[in-house]
Amino acid sequence: MKKYMIRCDIEGVSGVVSYEQADPSRAEFAFGKKMFMDDLLALLEGLNKGGADKIVIYDEHFYGRNIDIDRLPENVTAICGKPPYKADWAGGLDESFAGLILLGFHSKRGTEELLHHSYEPDIKNLTLNGMSVGEIGIEAAIAGDYGVPLAMITADSAGVAEAKALVPGIVGVSVKESLWHSGGECLSGRLTAKMIRDAGEKLVKNPPAAKIFKVENPELKVEFAHGAYHEKFKELYKCGDSIVIKGKTVTACWAEYWQMKLKTQEAMK
């Protein structure tokens, strides 16, 4: 079965160059959401034109409530509300998928590229076995736990470059050129839709020889940015400026950190 998982973000979709356009509480979010849905529907159209049987979307952006469900094709399901990963549940991803696709992603924190960050402002850096990674690296490694390749990414130019350096053979669609942390050269939405649609169709018909990003005996290190979250996290878990989590899989490590994060956020209320 030609089955694909799509992980979604918004900072890396067509036309978005500001957090004002990515934050659901801001007036400009209507623009960001429109661009997000345009990119997502183009990808789904391309995958289905190529012959995809089943597509599952996990909405990672903010609260995970960004998808217009009534606009999805019938062979597509969407995991909304950001249910946390568990050691044995990677956001719906498992060995049955032919590939993982990241839509609307961006470079990791510290690159000074367009809208760079690593999941949240509270995280300064993430490393896996000493290698600095961002969201692209974590998601690719989680897929690697299940023997699934990161097959395609749509992002700004810096995000595409980061993914290609990490996973040789990946299909990359750059929808805008990163010029600095809050500015970029954007392409026409009609053009990027065609680029994404064509890449999705080609992906299914001629799967790329993308190398699986498998991390053995993973050690996840989370380095924190200073602030209220960090102070509460230190209080709860008796750590310093970072915490190290070891596990059988990257999925298990990330799931453990996520539960710690949820507990910390609850304690801050």
N, C-alpha and C positions, 0 to 999 in steps of 0.2 A: 504493500500500500504506500502511495506517495503522500506522506503525512508530514506536516510542517508546523513548527512552533514559532510564533512571532512574539517577541518581547517588545513592548512599546514605551517610548519616552517622547517628550515634546521639544526639548531644547534643540534637538538636531533635525527638526523637520524643515521643510522649505519655508523661507521667508522669516523665520523667527530669529531675532538677534538680541532680545531683551527678556529678562525675567518677568517684566511687566506683561509680556505676551504669553508667559508660561505658567503664571500663578492664577489659579481659579478665582482668587479674591480680587483681582485687578480688572479694570475696565477693558484692557487690551486683550484679555484672555479669549474673548470671542474670536479674535483674529487667529490666535495661536491654535485654538481648537479646530477652526475651519481648515487651516493648513494641515494640521495633523490628520484630520479625516480625509482630506484630499490625497495625502500621501498614502495613508493606509488603504483606502479603496483602490488606488492605482496598483498597489502591491497585490492585493487580493485578486484583482482582475487579471493581473499578469500570471500569478500562480495558477489560477483556475484555467486560464487560456492554455497554459503549459500542460495541464492535465492533473493538477493536484486533486487528491481524493478527499482529504480532510485537513483542516487548518484550525489550530487552537491559538488564541491570542491571550497573552497575560498582560494586563494594563499596569505598568509600573509607575506611571507618573502621578505624583501627589497622592491622592486618596484612591486612585485606581477607578475613577468614575468619569472617564473622558470619552468613551466610545458610544456613538449613536447606534445602539443595537439594531434598530429597525432598518438600518442601511446595510447590514451584513448579508452576504450570500448564505444560502441555506446549509452549505457544508462547512460553515464557520461557527465556532463557539468562542465566547469571550469570558475569561476569568476576571471578574471585576471586584473592586473593594480591597485589593491587595492582601488576600489571606497570606499569613506568613509561611515561609518555607519551613519544612520539618526535615529531620534527618533522612526520612524515607519519602518525602514529597517535595519535589523541586518545582513548585508552581505548575504542576500538570505535565512536566517534561519527564519522559522515560525512554527506554530503549526502542520503542516502536516508531520514533520520529526519524525521518530521513535527514533533517537538518534544522538548525536554529537560525532564525533571522532576527536581527536587531533593527528596529525601525525608529528613526529619530534620536539616535544616540549622539554622544559628544565625547571630547577628550577628558582625561582624568584631571583632577585638581593639581594645580602647580604648573600646568603647561602654559598658562597665560593666553591660551587660545580661546575661541568663541564659546562663552558660557561654560567654561571648564569647571567641573566639580566631580566629586566622587560620592554619589548617592545623596548626601546631605551636607549642609554647611558645617555640621559638627565633626565631620571626618576630615582630617588633614591629609592622611595618606593610608593606603592599604597595601600590604605586601603579602604575597604567597611564596613561601619558602625563600624569602629574601628579595623577590622580584616585585617591584612597584607596579601595581595595576590599578585600574579604575573600574567603572561599571562594565566596560567591555570585557576586561580580563576576568572579572568574577563570573559574569554570565557565561563566558566561553568555557571556563573551568568547570562550572556546574554542569553544563552540557557534556563536557568531557567525562564526568563521572559516569555518564550513561552511554558512553561511546558514540555520542552525537556530535557532529562537527558544527562549528559556527560557520554557516555556509554563505551568509550575505549580511551586509550592513548598509543602511542609508544613514547619512550623517553629514556634518560639515566636513571640509577637507581634512582638518586635523583629526577628527574622529575616524575617518576612513583610513588615514595613514597609520594611526595607532593600531587599528584592527589588522591591517595588512602586515604590519611588523610582527604582531603577535601570532597570527594565524596565516601562514603562507597559503595561497591559493584561494582565499576568500573573495567573493564578488563584492565590490564596493561601489556604491553610488553616492557621489558627492553632490549634494543639492545646493551648496553654497560654499564660498571661499572664506575661510577664517582670516580676518585681517587684524583683529585684536580681541580682547576679552568681551567686548560688547559691541562689536561691529563686524560686518562681513559683506561680501559682494554676493547678492542673491540672484538666482536665475528665475526666469518666468515659471510660474506654477504649472503652466501647460507643458513646458519643456521637462521639468522635473517629474511630472506625472508620467510622461512618455518614457523617460529614462528608467524610472522605477518599474513601470509596467513591463517594459521590454526585458529588463534584468530578471524580473520574477519569472516571466515565461521561459526565458533561456535557462534559468536555474533548474526548473523542473525537467525540461527536455534534455538538458546536457549538464547534469550535476557536476559542480566543480570539484577538483581534487584537493579540497581543503583539508589540511592536517588537523586531526583532533587534538585539542589542547587538554591533555591529561596531566594532572598534578598528582604525583604519588606521595603518600605520607604527608599530607598537607599541614602546613603551619601558617595560620592566618594571623597577621598582626594588624591591629587597628590603631592608628595614631590619631589622637584627638586634637581638634582646634580648641583653644581656650574659650570658656564661656560657661553659662549656667548648666548646660547639659553635661559637660565634662566634669564640673564640680559635683553634681549629683551622682554621676556614674562612679567617680572616685570614692564617694561616700558609701555607696552600696557595695562596690566590688573590691575596695581596698587596693586600688591600682594607682599607677602614676599617670604619665602622659600617654600611655598606650596599654593595650592588653593583647596577650597572645593566646590563641585558641588552637588546640590540636585536635584532630579527629580522623576518622577513617576516610572521609571524603570532604571535598570542598563544600558540598551541599550541607553536610552535617556541621561544619565549622561556621558557615554563614547563618544557618538556622539557629545555632546556639547564640551567636552574637545578636541576632534579631530579637530573640526572646529577652536578652539582657537589655536591649534598647527599649523594647516595649515596657519592661518593668521600670526602667529609668524614667521614661516619659510619663508613666502613670504616677510615679512618686513626685513628679514636678508639678502636678495639678494642684 
